[in-house]
Amino acid sequence: MPHSENTKSFFAKVGNEVENEIVKNIALFYGCSTLRIYDEVYGKEAEHLLDYITINRPAVIATYNKLMY
């Protein structure tokens, strides 16, 4: 499954509030808009979502692994 599809699945499982917080923090770190981040994580050549995570990484990784595996 492409990384973008995994990201969509993860965001569907965690809900909008968590999704928005994750995307907002990535955008703040990279100094760009949340729309740019959505384009990136849902794009054809998207990396694994965890590659974009910049804060609270251990908690996000644990949640991702629990929900996705």
Secondary structure, DSSP 8 states (H G I E B T S, - for coil): --HHHHHHHHHHHH-HHHHHHHHHHHHHHHTS-HHHHHHHHTSTT---GGGT--SSHHHHHHHHHHHH-
